Amino acid sequence: MSKDTLLVNETFLSIQGESTYAGLPCFFIRLAGCNLNCSYCDTAYAKKFEDGQEVSIQELLALAEEANSNLVLITGGEPMLQEGVPALCRALLAAQFQVLFETNGAVPLDDLPWRVTKIMDIKLPSSGEADKLVLDNLELLNERDEIKFVVGDRADFDYALNLIAEHELHEITEKILFSPVFGKLDPKDLAAWVIAELPPGRMQLQLHKYIWDPAARGV
């Protein structure tokens, strides 16, 4: 596979279900392959590189243009595992797309173009992968970027609060998001913790899982 092609699991036009962009029409490019094995993974169908097909950057650009949405999300899996990702980002930016980039933060992000909006899904203890974060990646975040914590229990929530305080994440960006693990943590519990602790961030739900079947793909 060359730098001009990527292993793509799926592409589709839908609404953005998470982040501060939730509710906006968005073209999704889901790449195959992940370096983590989270206990609550909801995209297990994209974990392996063999779960994708080779698609050229030019083909992906054409698909994005055909979708006619200015907002594009590159997700996975973990997109940074593929060598051609920075080139894909540059091509989309050059075509005047607004590019969102979802990452688990466990792979160096140095090569990403600065105009890409990073959404870093920092793993918490219940995921089983909390020790995989590349701390240097936190220094690459800016006020435009977002930090997401997927919370499975109270220990996760407290861990997230400690991370925010220890690394002063609220000084980097105001866009800090707390999301309950779907089907495991009652959103009412997370809401109660947010109300009680008043963390520097907001609670969010995975909007698409309340609109469509939670197991549905391509939404």
FIKOLZA-1660 file (N, C-alpha, C; in steps of 0.1 Angstrom, whole numbers, plus 5000, padded with zeros to 4 digits):
% residues 219
   i   px   py   pz ch aa at
   1 5008 4988 5000  A  M  N
   1 5000 5000 5000  A  M CA
   1 5009 5012 5000  A  M  C
   2 5006 5022 4991  A  S  N
   2 5014 5034 4990  A  S CA
   2 5008 5045 4999  A  S  C
   3 5016 5056 5000  A  K  N
   3 5011 5068 5008  A  K CA
   3 4999 5074 5002  A  K  C
   4 4996 5070 4989  A  D  N
   4 4984 5076 4983  A  D CA
   4 4971 5068 4984  A  D  C
   5 4972 5057 4992  A  T  N
   5 4960 5049 4994  A  T CA
   5 4959 5046 5009  A  T  C
   6 4946 5043 5013  A  L  N
   6 4944 5040 5027  A  L CA
   6 4935 5028 5027  A  L  C
   7 4935 5021 5039  A  L  N
   7 4926 5010 5041  A  L CA
   7 4913 5015 5048  A  L  C
   8 4903 5015 5040  A  V  N
   8 4890 5022 5044  A  V CA
   8 4880 5011 5048  A  V  C
   9 4874 5013 5059  A  N  N
   9 4863 5003 5064  A  N CA
   9 4850 5007 5058  A  N  C
  10 4847 5020 5059  A  E  N
  10 4834 5025 5053  A  E CA
  10 4834 5040 5052  A  E  C
  11 4826 5045 5043  A  T  N
  11 4824 5060 5042  A  T CA
  11 4809 5062 5041  A  T  C
  12 4804 5073 5047  A  F  N
  12 4789 5075 5046  A  F CA
  12 4787 5090 5050  A  F  C
  13 4775 5095 5046  A  L  N
  13 4770 5108 5050  A  L CA
  13 4760 5106 5061  A  L  C
  14 4761 5113 5072  A  S  N
  14 4751 5112 5083  A  S CA
  14 4752 5125 5090  A  S  C
  15 4747 5125 5103  A  I  N
  15 4749 5137 5111  A  I CA
  15 4760 5133 5121  A  I  C
  16 4767 5143 5126  A  Q  N
  16 4777 5140 5136  A  Q CA
  16 4770 5137 5149  A  Q  C
  17 4773 5126 5155  A  G  N
  17 4766 5122 5167  A  G CA
  17 4773 5126 5180  A  G  C
  18 4785 5130 5179  A  E  N
  18 4793 5134 5191  A  E CA
  18 4801 5147 5189  A  E  C
  19 4807 5151 5200  A  S  N
  19 4816 5163 5199  A  S CA
  19 4807 5176 5199  A  S  C
  20 4814 5187 5199  A  T  N
  20 4806 5200 5198  A  T CA
  20 4800 5202 5185  A  T  C
  21 4803 5193 5175  A  Y  N
  21 4797 5194 5162  A  Y CA
  21 4785 5185 5161  A  Y  C
  22 4780 5180 5172  A  A  N
  22 4769 5170 5171  A  A CA
  22 4757 5177 5165  A  A  C
  23 4750 5169 5156  A  G  N
  23 4738 5174 5149  A  G CA
  23 4741 5180 5135  A  G  C
  24 4753 5182 5132  A  L  N
  24 4757 5188 5119  A  L CA
  24 4758 5177 5109  A  L  C
  25 4754 5179 5096  A  P  N
  25 4757 5169 5085  A  P CA
  25 4772 5168 5084  A  P  C
  26 4776 5155 5082  A  C  N
  26 4791 5152 5082  A  C CA
  26 4793 5140 5073  A  C  C
  27 4804 5141 5066  A  F  N
  27 4809 5129 5058  A  F CA
  27 4819 5122 5066  A  F  C
  28 4817 5109 5068  A  F  N
  28 4825 5101 5076  A  F CA
  28 4835 5092 5068  A  F  C
  29 4847 5092 5071  A  I  N
  29 4857 5083 5065  A  I CA
  29 4863 5075 5077  A  I  C
  30 4858 5062 5077  A  R  N
  30 4863 5053 5088  A  R CA
  30 4874 5044 5083  A  R  C
  31 4886 5046 5088  A  L  N
  31 4897 5038 5084  A  L CA
  31 4898 5025 5092  A  L  C
  32 4904 5015 5087  A  A  N
  32 4905 5002 5094  A  A CA
  32 4918 5001 5102  A  A  C
  33 4918 4993 5112  A  G  N
  33 4930 4991 5120  A  G CA
  33 4930 4999 5133  A  G  C
  34 4932 4992 5145  A  C  N
  34 4933 4999 5157  A  C CA
  34 4944 4992 5166  A  C  C
  35 4951 5000 5174  A  N  N
  35 4961 4996 5183  A  N CA
  35 4957 4993 5197  A  N  C
  36 4944 4995 5199  A  L  N
  36 4938 4992 5213  A  L CA
  36 4927 4982 5212  A  L  C
  37 4923 4977 5224  A  N  N
  37 4912 4967 5225  A  N CA
  37 4903 4971 5236  A  N  C
  38 4896 4982 5235  A  C  N
  38 4888 4987 5246  A  C CA
  38 4876 4978 5249  A  C  C
  39 4873 4977 5262  A  S  N
  39 4863 4967 5266  A  S CA
  39 4849 4970 5261  A  S  C
  40 4847 4983 5258  A  Y  N
  40 4833 4987 5253  A  Y CA
  40 4833 4991 5238  A  Y  C
  41 4843 4987 5231  A  C  N
  41 4844 4991 5217  A  C CA
  41 4831 4989 5209  A  C  C
  42 4827 5000 5202  A  D  N
  42 4815 4998 5194  A  D CA
  42 4817 4998 5179  A  D  C
  43 4830 4998 5176  A  T  N
  43 4833 4996 5162  A  T CA
  43 4843 4985 5160  A  T  C
  44 4840 4974 5166  A  A  N
  44 4849 4962 5165  A  A CA
  44 4851 4957 5151  A  A  C
  45 4841 4961 5142  A  Y  N
  45 4842 4957 5128  A  Y CA
  45 4853 4964 5120  A  Y  C
  46 4859 4974 5127  A  A  N
  46 4870 4982 5120  A  A CA
  46 4884 4980 5127  A  A  C
  47 4885 4970 5136  A  K  N
  47 4897 4968 5144  A  K CA
  47 4909 4964 5136  A  K  C
  48 4907 4955 5126  A  K  N
  48 4918 4949 5119  A  K CA
  48 4920 4956 5106  A  K  C
  49 4933 4956 5101  A  F  N
  49 4936 4962 5088  A  F CA
  49 4928 4955 5077  A  F  C
  50 4927 4942 5079  A  E  N
  50 4920 4934 5068  A  E CA
  50 4905 4937 5068  A  E  C
  51 4900 4945 5077  A  D  N
  51 4886 4950 5077  A  D CA
  51 4884 4961 5067  A  D  C
  52 4895 4965 5060  A  G  N
  52 4894 4977 5051  A  G CA
  52 4897 4973 5037  A  G  C
  53 4894 4982 5028  A  Q  N
  53 4897 4980 5014  A  Q CA
  53 4906 4992 5009  A  Q  C
  54 4915 4990 5001  A  E  N
  54 4924 5001 4996  A  E CA
  54 4916 5011 4988  A  E  C
  55 4917 5023 4992  A  V  N
  55 4910 5034 4984  A  V CA
  55 4920 5045 4983  A  V  C
  56 4921 5051 4972  A  S  N
  56 4931 5062 4970  A  S CA
  56 4926 5075 4976  A  S  C
  57 4935 5084 4979  A  I  N
  57 4932 5097 4984  A  I CA
  57 4923 5104 4975  A  I  C
  58 4926 5103 4962  A  Q  N
  58 4918 5110 4952  A  Q CA
  58 4903 5105 4952  A  Q  C
  59 4902 5092 4953  A  E  N
  59 4888 5086 4954  A  E CA
  59 4881 5091 4966  A  E  C
  60 4888 5092 4978  A  L  N
  60 4881 5097 4990  A  L CA
  60 4877 5112 4989  A  L  C
  61 4886 5119 4982  A  L  N
  61 4883 5133 4980  A  L CA
  61 4870 5135 4971  A  L  C
  62 4870 5126 4961  A  A  N
  62 4858 5127 4952  A  A CA
  62 4845 5123 4959  A  A  C
  63 4846 5113 4968  A  L  N
  63 4834 5109 4976  A  L CA
  63 4830 5120 4985  A  L  C
  64 4839 5127 4992  A  A  N
  64 4836 5138 5000  A  A CA
  64 4829 5149 4993  A  A  C
  65 4834 5152 4981  A  E  N
  65 4828 5163 4973  A  E CA
  65 4814 5159 4968  A  E  C
  66 4812 5146 4965  A  E  N
  66 4799 5141 4961  A  E CA
  66 4789 5142 4972  A  E  C
  67 4794 5140 4985  A  A  N
  67 4785 5140 4996  A  A CA
  67 4780 5154 4999  A  A  C
  68 4787 5164 4994  A  N  N
  68 4783 5178 4995  A  N CA
  68 4781 5184 5009  A  N  C
  69 4789 5179 5018  A  S  N
  69 4790 5184 5032  A  S CA
  69 4804 5190 5034  A  S  C
  70 4804 5202 5040  A  N  N
  70 4817 5208 5042  A  N CA
  70 4825 5202 5053  A  N  C
  71 4818 5194 5062  A  L  N
  71 4824 5188 5074  A  L CA
  71 4827 5174 5071  A  L  C
  72 4840 5170 5074  A  V  N
  72 4845 5156 5072  A  V CA
  72 4851 5152 5085  A  V  C
  73 4847 5139 5089  A  L  N
  73 4854 5133 5100  A  L CA
  73 4862 5121 5096  A  L  C
  74 4875 5121 5100  A  I  N
  74 4883 5109 5098  A  I CA
  74 4884 5102 5111  A  I  C
  75 4880 5089 5111  A  T  N
  75 4879 5081 5123  A  T CA
  75 4884 5067 5121  A  T  C
  76 4881 5058 5130  A  G  N
  76 4886 5045 5129  A  G CA
  76 4878 5035 5137  A  G  C
  77 4885 5025 5143  A  G  N
  77 4899 5023 5143  A  G CA
  77 4907 5035 5149  A  G  C
  78 4920 5034 5146  A  E  N
  78 4929 5046 5149  A  E CA
  78 4935 5050 5136  A  E  C
  79 4931 5062 5131  A  P  N
  79 4935 5067 5118  A  P CA
  79 4951 5069 5117  A  P  C
  80 4957 5073 5128  A  M  N
  80 4971 5076 5127  A  M CA
  80 4980 5064 5125  A  M  C
  81 4975 5052 5125  A  L  N
  81 4982 5040 5122  A  L CA
  81 4986 5039 5107  A  L  C
  82 4979 5047 5099  A  Q  N
  82 4981 5046 5084  A  Q CA
  82 4989 5058 5079  A  Q  C
  83 4999 5054 5072  A  E  N
  83 5009 5064 5067  A  E CA
  83 5004 5075 5059  A  E  C
  84 4993 5072 5051  A  G  N
  84 4988 5082 5042  A  G CA
  84 4978 5092 5048  A  G  C
  85 4976 5091 5061  A  V  N
  85 4966 5100 5067  A  V CA
  85 4969 5115 5066  A  V  C
  86 4982 5119 5070  A  P  N
  86 4985 5133 5068  A  P CA
  86 4982 5138 5054  A  P  C
  87 4985 5130 5044  A  A  N
  87 4983 5135 5030  A  A CA
  87 4968 5136 5027  A  A  C
  88 4960 5127 5033  A  L  N
  88 4946 5128 5031  A  L CA
  88 4940 5140 5038  A  L  C
  89 4945 5143 5049  A  C  N
  89 4941 5156 5056  A  C CA
  89 4945 5168 5048  A  C  C
  90 4957 5168 5043  A  R  N
  90 4961 5180 5035  A  R CA
  90 4953 5181 5022  A  R  C
  91 4949 5170 5016  A  A  N
  91 4941 5171 5004  A  A CA
  91 4927 5176 5007  A  A  C
  92 4921 5172 5018  A  L  N
  92 4908 5177 5022  A  L CA
  92 4908 5191 5026  A  L  C
  93 4918 5195 5033  A  L  N
  93 4920 5210 5037  A  L CA
  93 4922 5218 5024  A  L  C
  94 4930 5214 5015  A  A  N
  94 4932 5221 5003  A  A CA
  94 4919 5223 4995  A  A  C
  95 4910 5213 4996  A  A  N
  95 4897 5214 4989  A  A CA
  95 4887 5222 4997  A  A  C
  96 4891 5228 5008  A  Q  N
  96 4883 5237 5017  A  Q CA
  96 4873 5230 5025  A  Q  C
  97 4876 5217 5028  A  F  N
  97 4868 5210 5038  A  F CA
  97 4872 5214 5052  A  F  C
  98 4863 5213 5062  A  Q  N
  98 4866 5214 5076  A  Q CA
  98 4868 5200 5080  A  Q  C
  99 4880 5197 5086  A  V  N
  99 4884 5183 5089  A  V CA
  99 4885 5181 5104  A  V  C
 100 4877 5171 5108  A  L  N
 100 4877 5166 5122  A  L CA
 100 4885 5153 5122  A  L  C
 101 4892 5151 5133  A  F  N
 101 4900 5139 5133  A  F CA
 101 4899 5132 5147  A  F  C
 102 4893 5120 5147  A  E  N
 102 4891 5113 5160  A  E CA
 102 4903 5104 5162  A  E  C
 103 4909 5105 5174  A  T  N
 103 4921 5097 5177  A  T CA
 103 4920 5092 5192  A  T  C
 104 4927 5081 5195  A  N  N
 104 4927 5076 5208  A  N CA
 104 4939 5082 5216  A  N  C
 105 4947 5090 5209  A  G  N
 105 4959 5096 5216  A  G CA
 105 4970 5087 5219  A  G  C
 106 4969 5074 5214  A  A  N
 106 4980 5064 5218  A  A CA
 106 4990 5062 5206  A  A  C
 107 4989 5071 5197  A  V  N
 107 4999 5071 5185  A  V CA
 107 5003 5086 5184  A  V  C
 108 5016 5089 5182  A  P  N
 108 5021 5102 5180  A  P CA
 108 5013 5110 5169  A  P  C
 109 5010 5122 5172  A  L  N
 109 5002 5131 5163  A  L CA
 109 5010 5141 5156  A  L  C
 110 5023 5141 5157  A  D  N
 110 5031 5152 5152  A  D CA
 110 5029 5155 5137  A  D  C
 111 5026 5145 5129  A  D  N
 111 5025 5147 5114  A  D CA
 111 5012 5153 5110  A  D  C
 112 5002 5155 5119  A  L  N
 112 4989 5160 5115  A  L CA
 112 4990 5175 5111  A  L  C
 113 4984 5179 5100  A  P  N
 113 4984 5194 5098  A  P CA
 113 4977 5202 5109  A  P  C
 114 4982 5213 5112  A  W  N
 114 4977 5221 5124  A  W CA
 114 4962 5225 5122  A  W  C
 115 4958 5226 5110  A  R  N
 115 4944 5231 5107  A  R CA
 115 4933 5220 5110  A  R  C
 116 4938 5208 5112  A  V  N
 116 4929 5197 5115  A  V CA
 116 4924 5199 5129  A  V  C
 117 4911 5197 5132  A  T  N
 117 4905 5197 5145  A  T CA
 117 4906 5183 5151  A  T  C
 118 4914 5182 5161  A  K  N
 118 4916 5169 5168  A  K CA
 118 4906 5166 5179  A  K  C
 119 4900 5155 5179  A  I  N
 119 4891 5150 5189  A  I CA
 119 4897 5138 5196  A  I  C
 120 4904 5141 5207  A  M  N
 120 4911 5130 5214  A  M CA
 120 4903 5123 5224  A  M  C
 121 4901 5110 5222  A  D  N
 121 4893 5101 5230  A  D CA
 121 4902 5095 5240  A  D  C
 122 4905 5102 5252  A  I  N
 122 4914 5097 5262  A  I CA
 122 4908 5085 5269  A  I  C
 123 4915 5074 5269  A  K  N
 123 4909 5062 5275  A  K CA
 123 4910 5062 5290  A  K  C
 124 4900 5057 5297  A  L  N
 124 4899 5056 5311  A  L CA
 124 4900 5042 5316  A  L  C
 125 4902 5039 5329  A  P  N
 125 4905 5026 5334  A  P CA
 125 4895 5015 5329  A  P  C
 126 4882 5017 5329  A  S  N
 126 4873 5007 5325  A  S CA
 126 4875 5002 5311  A  S  C
 127 4882 5010 5303  A  S  N
 127 4884 5006 5289  A  S CA
 127 4895 4995 5288  A  S  C
 128 4903 4994 5299  A  G  N
 128 4914 4985 5299  A  G CA
 128 4927 4990 5292  A  G  C
 129 4926 5003 5287  A  E  N
 129 4937 5008 5279  A  E CA
 129 4942 5022 5284  A  E  C
 130 4939 5025 5296  A  A  N
 130 4942 5038 5302  A  A CA
 130 4957 5042 5302  A  A  C
 131 4965 5031 5301  A  D  N
 131 4980 5034 5302  A  D CA
 131 4986 5036 5289  A  D  C
 132 4978 5037 5278  A  K  N
 132 4984 5038 5265  A  K CA
 132 4985 5052 5259  A  K  C
 133 4980 5062 5266  A  L  N
 133 4981 5076 5262  A  L CA
 133 4995 5080 5260  A  L  C
 134 4998 5086 5248  A  V  N
 134 5011 5093 5246  A  V CA
 134 5010 5107 5251  A  V  C
 135 5016 5109 5263  A  L  N
 135 5015 5122 5270  A  L CA
 135 5019 5134 5261  A  L  C
 136 5029 5132 5253  A  D  N
 136 5034 5143 5244  A  D CA
 136 5023 5148 5235  A  D  C
 137 5013 5139 5232  A  N  N
 137 5002 5144 5223  A  N CA
 137 4994 5155 5229  A  N  C
 138 4994 5155 5243  A  L  N
 138 4986 5166 5249  A  L CA
 138 4992 5180 5246  A  L  C
 139 5005 5180 5244  A  E  N
 139 5012 5193 5241  A  E CA
 139 5009 5198 5226  A  E  C
 140 5003 5189 5218  A  L  N
 140 5000 5192 5204  A  L CA
 140 4985 5197 5203  A  L  C
 141 4978 5197 5214  A  L  N
 141 4964 5202 5214  A  L CA
 141 4963 5217 5215  A  L  C
 142 4953 5223 5209  A  N  N
 142 4951 5237 5211  A  N CA
 142 4936 5240 5213  A  N  C
 143 4933 5253 5214  A  E  N
 143 4919 5256 5218  A  E CA
 143 4908 5252 5209  A  E  C
 144 4912 5249 5196  A  R  N
 144 4903 5244 5186  A  R CA
 144 4899 5229 5188  A  R  C
 145 4908 5222 5195  A  D  N
 145 4907 5207 5196  A  D CA
 145 4897 5204 5207  A  D  C
 146 4894 5191 5208  A  E  N
 146 4884 5186 5218  A  E CA
 146 4890 5174 5225  A  E  C
 147 4886 5172 5237  A  I  N
 147 4890 5160 5245  A  I CA
 147 4878 5153 5250  A  I  C
 148 4877 5140 5247  A  K  N
 148 4865 5132 5251  A  K CA
 148 4869 5122 5261  A  K  C
 149 4861 5120 5271  A  F  N
 149 4863 5110 5281  A  F CA
 149 4850 5101 5281  A  F  C
 150 4852 5088 5277  A  V  N
 150 4841 5079 5278  A  V CA
 150 4841 5072 5291  A  V  C
 151 4830 5075 5299  A  V  N
 151 4830 5071 5313  A  V CA
 151 4822 5058 5315  A  V  C
 152 4828 5048 5322  A  G  N
 152 4821 5036 5325  A  G CA
 152 4816 5035 5339  A  G  C
 153 4822 5042 5348  A  D  N
 153 4818 5041 5362  A  D CA
 153 4824 5054 5369  A  D  C
 154 4821 5054 5383  A  R  N
 154 4826 5066 5390  A  R CA
 154 4841 5067 5391  A  R  C
 155 4848 5055 5391  A  A  N
 155 4862 5055 5391  A  A CA
 155 4868 5062 5379  A  A  C
 156 4861 5059 5367  A  D  N
 156 4865 5065 5355  A  D CA
 156 4864 5080 5355  A  D  C
 157 4852 5085 5361  A  F  N
 157 4850 5099 5362  A  F CA
 157 4860 5106 5370  A  F  C
 158 4863 5100 5382  A  D  N
 158 4873 5106 5390  A  D CA
 158 4887 5106 5384  A  D  C
 159 4890 5096 5376  A  Y  N
 159 4903 5095 5369  A  Y CA
 159 4904 5106 5359  A  Y  C
 160 4893 5109 5352  A  A  N
 160 4893 5120 5342  A  A CA
 160 4895 5133 5349  A  A  C
 161 4888 5135 5360  A  L  N
 161 4890 5148 5367  A  L CA
 161 4904 5150 5371  A  L  C
 162 4911 5139 5376  A  N  N
 162 4925 5140 5380  A  N CA
 162 4934 5143 5368  A  N  C
 163 4931 5137 5356  A  L  N
 163 4939 5140 5344  A  L CA
 163 4938 5155 5340  A  L  C
 164 4925 5160 5341  A  I  N
 164 4923 5174 5337  A  I CA
 164 4931 5183 5346  A  I  C
 165 4931 5180 5359  A  A  N
 165 4938 5189 5369  A  A CA
 165 4953 5187 5367  A  A  C
 166 4958 5175 5366  A  E  N
 166 4972 5173 5366  A  E CA
 166 4979 5179 5354  A  E  C
 167 4972 5178 5342  A  H  N
 167 4978 5183 5330  A  H CA
 167 4971 5196 5325  A  H  C
 168 4963 5202 5334  A  E  N
 168 4957 5215 5331  A  E CA
 168 4950 5215 5317  A  E  C
 169 4943 5205 5314  A  L  N
 169 4937 5203 5301  A  L CA
 169 4926 5214 5299  A  L  C
 170 4920 5219 5309  A  H  N
 170 4910 5230 5307  A  H CA
 170 4917 5243 5303  A  H  C
 171 4930 5244 5305  A  E  N
 171 4938 5256 5300  A  E CA
 171 4941 5255 5285  A  E  C
 172 4940 5243 5280  A  I  N
 172 4943 5241 5266  A  I CA
 172 4931 5243 5258  A  I  C
 173 4920 5237 5262  A  T  N
 173 4907 5238 5254  A  T CA
 173 4895 5238 5264  A  T  C
 174 4885 5245 5260  A  E  N
 174 4873 5245 5268  A  E CA
 174 4864 5234 5263  A  E  C
 175 4868 5227 5253  A  K  N
 175 4859 5216 5247  A  K CA
 175 4863 5203 5253  A  K  C
 176 4859 5201 5265  A  I  N
 176 4861 5188 5272  A  I CA
 176 4847 5181 5274  A  I  C
 177 4847 5169 5270  A  L  N
 177 4834 5162 5269  A  L CA
 177 4834 5149 5277  A  L  C
 178 4823 5147 5284  A  F  N
 178 4821 5134 5292  A  F CA
 178 4809 5127 5286  A  F  C
 179 4812 5114 5283  A  S  N
 179 4802 5106 5276  A  S CA
 179 4800 5093 5283  A  S  C
 180 4788 5088 5286  A  P  N
 180 4786 5075 5293  A  P CA
 180 4788 5064 5283  A  P  C
 181 4794 5053 5288  A  V  N
 181 4795 5041 5280  A  V CA
 181 4781 5036 5277  A  V  C
 182 4777 5036 5264  A  F  N
 182 4763 5033 5261  A  F CA
 182 4760 5019 5265  A  F  C
 183 4749 5018 5272  A  G  N
 183 4744 5005 5277  A  G CA
 183 4750 5000 5290  A  G  C
 184 4760 5007 5295  A  K  N
 184 4767 5003 5307  A  K CA
 184 4764 5013 5319  A  K  C
 185 4766 5026 5316  A  L  N
 185 4765 5036 5326  A  L CA
 185 4752 5044 5323  A  L  C
 186 4743 5045 5332  A  D  N
 186 4731 5053 5331  A  D CA
 186 4734 5067 5329  A  D  C
 187 4730 5074 5319  A  P  N
 187 4733 5088 5317  A  P CA
 187 4729 5097 5329  A  P  C
 188 4719 5093 5336  A  K  N
 188 4715 5100 5348  A  K CA
 188 4726 5101 5359  A  K  C
 189 4733 5090 5360  A  D  N
 189 4744 5089 5370  A  D CA
 189 4755 5099 5366  A  D  C
 190 4759 5099 5353  A  L  N
 190 4769 5108 5348  A  L CA
 190 4765 5122 5350  A  L  C
 191 4752 5125 5347  A  A  N
 191 4747 5138 5349  A  A CA
 191 4747 5143 5363  A  A  C
 192 4744 5134 5372  A  A  N
 192 4745 5137 5387  A  A CA
 192 4759 5141 5391  A  A  C
 193 4769 5133 5386  A  W  N
 193 4783 5136 5389  A  W CA
 193 4788 5149 5384  A  W  C
 194 4783 5152 5371  A  V  N
 194 4787 5165 5365  A  V CA
 194 4781 5176 5373  A  V  C
 195 4769 5175 5377  A  I  N
 195 4762 5186 5385  A  I CA
 195 4769 5187 5399  A  I  C
 196 4773 5176 5405  A  A  N
 196 4779 5177 5418  A  A CA
 196 4793 5182 5418  A  A  C
 197 4801 5179 5407  A  E  N
 197 4815 5182 5407  A  E CA
 197 4818 5195 5399  A  E  C
 198 4809 5199 5390  A  L  N
 198 4811 5210 5381  A  L CA
 198 4824 5210 5374  A  L  C
 199 4827 5200 5367  A  P  N
 199 4840 5199 5360  A  P CA
 199 4841 5209 5349  A  P  C
 200 4853 5213 5344  A  P  N
 200 4854 5222 5333  A  P CA
 200 4851 5215 5319  A  P  C
 201 4838 5212 5317  A  G  N
 201 4835 5205 5305  A  G CA
 201 4820 5203 5305  A  G  C
 202 4815 5195 5295  A  R  N
 202 4801 5192 5294  A  R CA
 202 4798 5178 5292  A  R  C
 203 4786 5173 5295  A  M  N
 203 4782 5160 5292  A  M CA
 203 4777 5159 5278  A  M  C
 204 4779 5147 5272  A  Q  N
 204 4773 5145 5259  A  Q CA
 204 4768 5131 5258  A  Q  C
 205 4758 5129 5249  A  L  N
 205 4753 5115 5246  A  L CA
 205 4756 5113 5231  A  L  C
 206 4757 5100 5228  A  Q  N
 206 4760 5096 5214  A  Q CA
 206 4746 5097 5206  A  Q  C
 207 4744 5108 5200  A  L  N
 207 4731 5112 5194  A  L CA
 207 4726 5101 5184  A  L  C
 208 4735 5096 5176  A  H  N
 208 4732 5086 5166  A  H CA
 208 4726 5073 5172  A  H  C
 209 4730 5070 5184  A  K  N
 209 4725 5058 5190  A  K CA
 209 4711 5059 5196  A  K  C
 210 4706 5071 5197  A  Y  N
 210 4693 5074 5201  A  Y CA
 210 4683 5076 5189  A  Y  C
 211 4689 5079 5178  A  I  N
 211 4681 5081 5166  A  I CA
 211 4679 5068 5158  A  I  C
 212 4690 5060 5157  A  W  N
 212 4690 5048 5150  A  W CA
 212 4693 5036 5159  A  W  C
 213 4692 5024 5154  A  D  N
 213 4696 5012 5162  A  D CA
 213 4711 5014 5166  A  D  C
 214 4713 5012 5179  A  P  N
 214 4727 5014 5184  A  P CA
 214 4738 5006 5177  A  P  C
 215 4733 4994 5171  A  A  N
 215 4743 4986 5164  A  A CA
 215 4744 4989 5149  A  A  C
 216 4736 4998 5144  A  A  N
 216 4736 5001 5130  A  A CA
 216 4749 5007 5125  A  A  C
 217 4753 5004 5113  A  R  N
 217 4764 5009 5107  A  R CA
 217 4760 5019 5096  A  R  C
 218 4770 5028 5093  A  G  N
 218 4767 5038 5082  A  G CA
 218 4757 5049 5086  A  G  C
 219 4757 5051 5099  A  V  N
 219 4748 5062 5104  A  V CA
 219 4757 5071 5113  A  V  C
% end
